[in-house]
């Protein structure tokens, strides 16, 4: 029953993520014009604006807003202008539903009252993280309009995790070093390269994710997995000349995917590594 509820809620928030990403980008584009349309900017309001077709801007009805099913029934086209609607929309909705359910199934702790609160905050974090992933994938940017409120949620998550820990002081120290590693390495790369190797948004994202992961070992594992995934993707593309050496690949999506993996499976991965390669566990 809980899994079904999470699927439904996840699908709805996946639809919200699609709208959020598109509206923020459209607002940014409009604000950059000399004479932005006030009416259009009002229509793009995240809290008050109604859902619309990204092509013809026609207001969508309730039957157009059913996650996945509306896209399938319309065969991926707008009901009003027949322009194709990107497959990103149902894919993000399904991704969010899958992440919600997966988080519940593989949550790494028993659901005490404190863990229920942390789980709820984690779902909120997932919404923001997926929004950042989609935005960075499309436009190679991690907007502060998503990052800043998400940082507040991450700080709240970290504070509750520390306070409810059996050793709060120890947990605080571990979280401090997780943040230091999570964002510190990227900050050093950013400064050394004057922003050419890595963007400032990745530095902020590293700090944010360090708050959530809470330990130095988990932060290191996140960076390792992100770098590994980035290499697995980029090396074949470089070898086949489908990617130039001067090209840039957004690193944010890799960091976010790695952080989700570490959040749900980090303890098991680290345990297996210590047992296999170190011969002991801690």
N, C-alpha and C positions, 0 to 999 in steps of 0.2 A: 504493500500500500504506500509506504513512504517513497519507494523507488518510483512508482507511478506519478506521485505528486511532484517529485523532483524533476521528472521528465517534462511534465506540463509547465512547471515554473521555469525550468531551464529553456524550453522552447520560447516562452514569452520573453524572457530576458535576452535570449539570442536575437529576437526581433528588435528589442530595445537597443542592443549593441549596434546592429546595422543602422538604425535610425540615428543613434548618437554620433557614430563615426561620420556618416554622411553629412549630418547637420553641422557639426563642428567644422568640417572642411569647407562646406558651402558658406558658412558664416565668415570664415577666414578669407575666402576668395572674394566675397562681397565687400567686406570691410576694406580690402585692398584697392577697391575701385574709387575713382574720384567722386562719383555720385552714386553711392550705394542706394539700392531701392529699400526704403524704410518698410514698405509693406512686405517685401520679400524677407527682409531680416526678421520681421515680426512673425511671419509664417514659419521661419526656421527656428523659432524659440523651442528649446528642448522641453520646457515645462508646459507651454501653452499652445505650441504649434500642432496642427493636425498632420497626420501622415499623408504624404503625397508621392506621386510618381517622380522619380529622379529625372525623367526626361521631359514630359509635358507639364509637370507640376500640378496635375489634376489631383484634387483631394480624394483620398481612397476611402471607400466604404468599409463597413465591418466585414463583409464577405471577402474583401481583398487582404485582410490582415490576419488571417488564420495561419500560424506558422507552418511552413513547408507545404501544407495542403493547398493553400491559395496559389502558390507558385506552380505546383504540379497541375492543378486544375486549369490554369491559364497557359500551361505549356511554356512557362518562363517568359511570358510577354505581358505588357501592360494592357489592361482591359480597355483603356480609353484611347491610347495612341498606337498600340500594337508594337511598340519598341521593345527589344529584348531586355529582360531584367536579369542581371548577373546571377549566376549560380552561387555566388558568394552568399546570397541571402539565406537560402535553405541550408547551406553548408554550415554557416555560423550558428544558425538556430540548432541544428543537430549537434554541432560541437559543444555548444553550451549545455544542452540537455545531457550529453554524454559525460561531460566534466562534472556536472552536478551529481549524477548517479555514481560515477567512479569515485568521487570524493567521499560519498557516503559509504560505499562498499569497502574502500581501502583506507578509510580514515585511520591514522596510525596510533590512536589511543581510544580507550573505552569512553563511552559517551556519558561522562559525569556532567553535572550542571555547568561546570566551567568549560568543559570540552564542547558542550552544546553551543555555548556562546561563541567560542572560538570557531566552531564549524560554521555558524551563521556568518561571522565576519569573513571567514575564508570564502564563502559563496559570494559575498559582496566584492571581495578582492578579485575573484575569478571574473566577474563581470567587467571590472575595470581593466584587468590584465588582457582579456580577450579583445577589448576595445583598443587597447594600445597595440596589441599584436597586429590587428587588422589595419590600423592607421599607419603603423610603421612599415608594414609590408607594402602598402600602396604608395605612400608619400615620403617614406624614409624620415619620419619625424615622430617624436613622442611628445605630444602637446601637453603643456602645463595645465590646461583646462581639465584634463583627465588625471594627470600625474599628481597634482596638488591635493585634491580631495582623496585620492587613493592613498597618498602618503599619510593622511590623517587616520584613515582606516587601518593602515599598516601599523602606525604608532599605537593605536588603541589595541590592536591584536597583540603586539609585543608587550604592552603594559599589563594586559590581563594574563598573558602567558607567564610573565615574570612574577606577578603578585601571587598567582595560584600555584606557583612551583613549590616543591618541597624545600628548595634552597634558593630563595629569591635573590640573594646577593650574588650567588654563583651564576644564576640564570642571567642576571643583569650584566655581569662581566662577559659571559659568553655572547650575549646579544650585541654588546659593544664591539667585540672583535669580529662578529659576523658582519656587522655594518661596515666596519673598517675594511674588511677584506672585500665584501660585496661591492662597495663603491670605490674604495681606496685604490685598487689596482687600475680601475678604469680612469680614475681621476689622474693618476700618474701618467697613464698613456695619453690622456687628453692633453695634459700640460706639456709632455715631451714632444708631442707631434703638432702642437698648436691646433688641435681639433681635426687633424687630417686622418688619424688612425681610427678614432672613435669619437662619437658625438657626445655633447654635454647631456643629452637626454639619457644616454646609456649609463652615465655616471649616477644620475638621480635614480634611475631604475635599479641600479646595483645596490644603492643604499636602501631603497624601499624593500627590495627582496631580501636583503640581509636582515632587516628588522623582522620579517616574517619567518625566515628559516631559523634564526635564533642561535645557531652555533657556528663556530669557524669551520668545522669540518663539512657541514652542510653547504656553507657558502662556497668553499673551495670546490666541492663536488658540483655545485651548480655551474661555476665558471668552466670547469673541466668538460662537463657534458655539453654546455653551450658551444665551446670552442670545437669540440669533437664533431658536433652536428654541423657547425659551420664549415669545417674542413671537408666532411663527407659530401656536402653539397657543392662547395666551390671548386675543389680539386678536379673532379671530372669535367666541370664546365670549363675550367681553364685549359685542361688537357685537350679538349675538343674545340677550343677557340670560340666557344659559345659565350664566354665571359672574358673580358679584357682585364689585364693587370691593373689598369687605371679605374676599372669599374668599382662601384661601392655596393656592398650588400648590407641591408639593415641587420644589425646584430640583436636588436630588441626582441624580435620573435624567438630567436634561439634561447635568449636568456629566460624569457617567459616560459617557454616549453620546458626548459631544464629545471626551472624553479618548481613548476607543477610536479614534475617527476620526482624531484628531491623531497617536496613536501609530503607526497603520498608514499614514496618507496625509499626515501633516503636512508632511513634506519636499516632497512634490509640490505641495501646496496653496500653501505659502509660495513655492516656486520660481515657480509660475505667477503668483502675485500680484506678485512682484518684477519679473518679466519683462514683465507686462502693464501695470502701473500705475507702476512706478518706472523701467522701461527698462533695468534691470541686475539682476544676481543676485550674491549673496554666498555 
